Amino acid sequence: MTEPQMLTTPEGRRLAYHRTEGAGPGIVFLGGFMSDMEGTKATHLEAWARAQGRAFLRFDYSGHGQSSGRFDEGAIGDWAADARAALGALTEGPQVLVGSSMGGWIALLLARALPERVAGLVGIAAAPDFTEDSMWAGFSDAQRAELTETGRVELPSAYADSPYVITRRLIEDGRRNLVLRDPLAFGFPVRLLQGTADEDVDTRVALRLLERIEAEDLRLTLVKGADHRFSTPETLALIESAILEIG
């Protein structure tokens, strides 16, 4: 595994990244909550983009993977700012944003703020507003009280031995970055991919996103039996096809 390069953001955070030179529009992969750029989708798409001669960027948000900072000190706004810094410093021209899970939320925030830098958007089990609509809405009264009083609560993780540490700042910052409360008008094509066996993001989230996005070229593909990882050969091929369709 090659050593990543490092980018220092305007906030002083150091982001680890791998960039492949190539033709545009380039592809920017935006990972999920507590994930990193060494995951199956990121590395598979990097190899595929290289074979296509396409520019490709994958990176770790602060507090994730090989980047600086602690995960429990970060929030949606921080990670969106990281993505914006990476997009600005490490890419040229419009890009195809590929957002997985939380990365789908980050992609929507980028697209809303910098539409001129977006050639198209692919959401893979996109999870916009999950801190409010999934976490906070699903907390018990005891968990809400613990979060309010202590500033944090621990949730079990299906993907790691250690629990998720959810902070009050994460919830409050998430409320400042919600995207599903108003229409999202985009002048570029959008593809949404969602598995019906996803236990982390309900298909209703994808349908709600389909309703909120206003775009001339917008499609949602529901894949029966696919789970949240969306990393089988068949689902990876669907991601490739979605990228080719829009950029």
C-alpha positions as CSV (number, residue, x, y, z in Angstrom):
1,M,0.0,0.0,0.0
2,T,1.5,3.3,-1.1
3,E,1.9,6.1,1.4
4,P,-0.8,8.8,1.0
5,Q,0.0,12.4,0.3
6,M,-1.2,15.1,2.8
7,L,-3.2,18.2,2.4
8,T,-3.4,20.9,5.0
9,T,-6.9,22.5,5.1
10,P,-7.6,26.2,5.8
11,E,-8.6,25.1,9.3
12,G,-5.2,23.4,9.8
13,R,-6.4,19.8,9.6
14,R,-4.2,17.4,7.7
15,L,-6.0,15.2,5.2
16,A,-4.5,12.0,3.8
17,Y,-5.3,11.4,0.1
18,H,-4.5,9.4,-3.0
19,R,-4.9,11.2,-6.4
20,T,-4.8,9.6,-9.8
21,E,-4.1,11.9,-12.8
22,G,-6.2,11.5,-15.8
23,A,-8.9,13.0,-18.1
24,G,-11.9,14.9,-16.8
25,P,-14.4,15.1,-15.5
26,G,-12.6,13.6,-12.6
27,I,-14.2,11.4,-10.0
28,V,-14.1,12.3,-6.3
29,F,-15.1,9.5,-3.8
30,L,-16.7,10.6,-0.5
31,G,-16.7,7.9,2.1
32,G,-19.0,7.2,5.0
33,F,-19.3,7.7,8.7
34,M,-16.2,6.2,10.4
35,S,-15.0,4.7,7.2
36,D,-11.8,5.4,5.3
37,M,-10.4,5.6,1.8
38,E,-9.0,2.0,1.9
39,G,-12.5,0.5,1.6
40,T,-13.6,-1.8,-1.2
41,K,-15.6,0.8,-3.2
42,A,-12.9,3.5,-3.0
43,T,-10.1,1.3,-4.1
44,H,-12.1,-0.6,-6.7
45,L,-13.3,2.7,-8.3
46,E,-9.7,4.0,-8.2
47,A,-8.5,1.0,-10.2
48,W,-11.4,1.3,-12.6
49,A,-10.9,5.0,-13.1
50,R,-7.2,4.4,-13.9
51,A,-8.1,1.8,-16.5
52,Q,-10.5,4.3,-18.0
53,G,-7.9,7.1,-18.0
54,R,-10.0,9.2,-15.7
55,A,-8.7,11.4,-12.9
56,F,-9.7,10.1,-9.4
57,L,-9.4,11.3,-5.8
58,R,-10.0,9.5,-2.6
59,F,-9.2,10.9,0.8
60,D,-9.9,10.6,4.6
61,Y,-11.9,13.2,6.4
62,S,-10.3,14.5,9.6
63,G,-10.6,12.0,12.4
64,H,-10.9,9.2,9.9
65,G,-8.3,6.8,8.5
66,Q,-4.9,8.3,8.2
67,S,-5.9,12.0,8.5
68,S,-5.3,14.1,11.6
69,G,-7.7,14.6,14.4
70,R,-10.0,12.5,16.6
71,F,-13.2,11.2,15.2
72,D,-15.3,12.2,18.3
73,E,-14.2,15.8,17.8
74,G,-15.6,16.1,14.3
75,A,-19.0,16.8,12.8
76,I,-20.8,17.0,9.5
77,G,-19.8,20.6,8.9
78,D,-16.1,19.8,9.5
79,W,-16.1,16.9,7.1
80,A,-18.0,18.9,4.5
81,A,-15.3,21.6,4.9
82,D,-12.6,18.9,4.5
83,A,-14.3,17.7,1.2
84,R,-14.5,21.3,0.0
85,A,-10.8,21.9,0.7
86,A,-9.9,18.6,-1.1
87,L,-12.1,19.5,-4.1
88,G,-10.6,23.0,-4.4
89,A,-7.0,22.1,-3.9
90,L,-6.7,18.7,-5.6
91,T,-9.1,18.7,-8.6
92,E,-9.6,20.9,-11.6
93,G,-12.9,21.6,-13.4
94,P,-16.2,19.9,-12.8
95,Q,-16.1,16.6,-11.0
96,V,-18.4,13.5,-10.6
97,L,-19.1,13.3,-6.9
98,V,-19.6,9.7,-5.7
99,G,-20.9,9.7,-2.1
100,S,-21.3,6.6,-0.1
101,S,-23.7,6.7,3.0
102,M,-22.7,9.8,4.9
103,G,-20.6,10.7,1.8
104,G,-23.9,11.1,0.0
105,W,-24.8,13.8,2.5
106,I,-21.4,15.5,2.0
107,A,-21.8,15.3,-1.8
108,L,-25.2,17.1,-1.5
109,L,-23.7,19.8,0.6
110,L,-20.9,20.3,-1.8
111,A,-23.2,20.3,-4.8
112,R,-25.5,22.9,-3.1
113,A,-22.5,25.1,-2.3
114,L,-20.4,24.7,-5.4
115,P,-22.7,23.6,-8.3
116,E,-20.2,24.9,-10.9
117,R,-17.7,22.3,-9.7
118,V,-20.1,19.4,-10.1
119,A,-20.5,17.4,-13.4
120,G,-22.7,14.8,-11.8
121,L,-23.6,13.1,-8.5
122,V,-23.9,9.4,-7.6
123,G,-25.3,8.6,-4.2
124,I,-24.7,5.1,-2.9
125,A,-27.0,4.3,0.0
126,A,-26.9,8.1,0.6
127,A,-27.7,9.0,4.2
128,P,-28.5,12.7,4.3
129,D,-29.7,14.2,7.6
130,F,-29.0,10.9,9.4
131,T,-27.9,12.5,12.6
132,E,-31.3,14.0,13.0
133,D,-33.7,11.6,11.3
134,S,-32.0,8.3,12.3
135,M,-29.8,9.0,15.4
136,W,-31.7,11.7,17.3
137,A,-35.1,10.4,16.3
138,G,-34.2,6.9,17.4
139,F,-32.7,7.8,20.8
140,S,-34.5,6.8,23.9
141,D,-35.4,9.4,26.5
142,A,-32.4,8.1,28.6
143,Q,-30.0,8.4,25.7
144,R,-31.2,11.9,24.9
145,A,-30.7,12.9,28.5
146,E,-27.3,11.3,28.6
147,L,-26.3,13.2,25.5
148,T,-27.6,16.5,26.8
149,E,-26.0,16.1,30.2
150,T,-22.6,14.5,29.4
151,G,-22.2,15.6,25.8
152,R,-21.9,12.1,24.4
153,V,-23.5,8.7,24.1
154,E,-22.1,5.4,22.8
155,L,-23.9,3.2,20.2
156,P,-23.0,-0.3,19.2
157,S,-21.4,-0.7,15.8
158,A,-22.1,-3.5,13.3
159,Y,-18.8,-2.7,11.5
160,A,-16.3,-2.5,14.4
161,D,-15.6,-3.9,17.9
162,S,-15.7,-0.5,19.4
163,P,-18.9,1.5,19.7
164,Y,-19.8,4.7,17.9
165,V,-19.3,7.7,20.1
166,I,-22.0,10.2,19.2
167,T,-21.5,13.7,20.6
168,R,-23.9,16.5,21.3
169,R,-21.9,18.6,18.9
170,L,-22.4,16.1,16.1
171,I,-26.1,16.2,16.5
172,E,-26.3,20.0,16.8
173,D,-24.0,20.6,13.9
174,G,-26.0,18.1,11.8
175,R,-29.1,20.3,12.4
176,R,-27.2,23.2,10.8
177,N,-26.4,21.1,7.7
178,L,-29.8,19.4,6.9
179,V,-30.6,19.1,3.2
180,L,-33.9,17.2,3.1
181,R,-36.0,20.1,4.4
182,D,-36.0,22.1,1.2
183,P,-35.8,21.4,-2.5
184,L,-32.4,20.7,-4.0
185,A,-32.2,22.2,-7.5
186,F,-29.4,20.8,-9.5
187,G,-28.4,21.5,-13.1
188,F,-26.5,18.2,-13.5
189,P,-27.4,14.5,-13.7
190,V,-27.9,12.6,-10.5
191,R,-28.0,8.8,-9.9
192,L,-29.1,7.3,-6.6
193,L,-28.3,3.6,-5.9
194,Q,-30.0,1.9,-2.9
195,G,-30.2,-1.7,-1.7
196,T,-33.5,-3.1,-0.4
197,A,-31.7,-5.1,2.3
198,D,-29.8,-2.1,3.7
199,E,-30.2,-2.2,7.5
200,D,-28.5,1.2,8.0
201,V,-30.3,3.4,5.4
202,D,-34.0,2.7,4.8
203,T,-35.3,2.8,1.2
204,R,-37.6,5.6,2.4
205,V,-34.6,7.9,2.6
206,A,-33.8,7.3,-1.1
207,L,-37.4,8.0,-2.0
208,R,-37.5,11.2,0.1
209,L,-34.3,12.3,-1.6
210,L,-35.8,11.5,-5.0
211,E,-38.7,13.8,-4.1
212,R,-36.4,16.6,-2.9
213,I,-34.0,16.8,-5.8
214,E,-35.1,18.9,-8.7
215,A,-33.0,17.8,-11.8
216,E,-33.8,17.1,-15.4
217,D,-31.8,13.8,-15.3
218,L,-32.5,12.0,-12.1
219,R,-32.8,8.3,-11.5
220,L,-33.1,6.0,-8.5
221,T,-32.1,2.4,-8.8
222,L,-33.3,0.0,-6.1
223,V,-31.3,-3.2,-6.0
224,K,-33.2,-6.1,-4.4
225,G,-31.2,-7.9,-1.8
226,A,-28.3,-5.5,-1.8
227,D,-27.0,-4.4,1.7
228,H,-25.4,-1.2,2.9
229,R,-21.9,-2.1,1.9
230,F,-22.9,-2.2,-1.8
231,S,-19.6,-3.9,-2.6
232,T,-20.4,-7.1,-4.5
233,P,-19.1,-7.4,-8.1
234,E,-22.7,-6.7,-9.3
235,T,-23.2,-3.6,-7.3
236,L,-19.8,-2.2,-8.0
237,A,-20.6,-2.6,-11.7
238,L,-23.8,-0.6,-11.2
239,I,-21.7,2.2,-9.7
240,E,-19.4,2.2,-12.7
241,S,-22.4,2.3,-15.0
242,A,-23.9,5.2,-13.1
243,I,-20.6,7.2,-13.4
244,L,-20.4,6.5,-17.1
245,E,-24.0,7.6,-17.6
246,I,-23.5,11.0,-16.1
247,G,-19.9,11.9,-16.8
